[in-house]
Amino acid sequence: MKQSNVINPKTLEYYLSLKYPMSIYPEDEGGYTVMIPDLPGCLSQGETLEEALANLDESRQLWLETVYFSQKRAIPLPSKLQ
């Protein structure tokens, strides 16, 4: 495969090592919803902030692996924090 045809030219390990900014939303009834805006659909929840962040890390890994191996879209690089 030519390099120009590769959607994600870096290794999966490279993408997994990137630090993406996240959004954290406390829920009215307790618990948290967390998401990574740079990775569409990558979100999770937890009863505690620690649980929500651990769940989000698992979601991030699965999101990146799925997109990387499907080669149907490019994996976005992390946006800069504002």
Secondary structure, 3 states (H helix, E strand, C coil): CCHHHCCCCCCHHHHHHCCCCCEEEECCCCCEEEECCCCCCCEEEECCHHHHHHHHHHHHHHHHHHHHHHCCCCCCCCCCCC
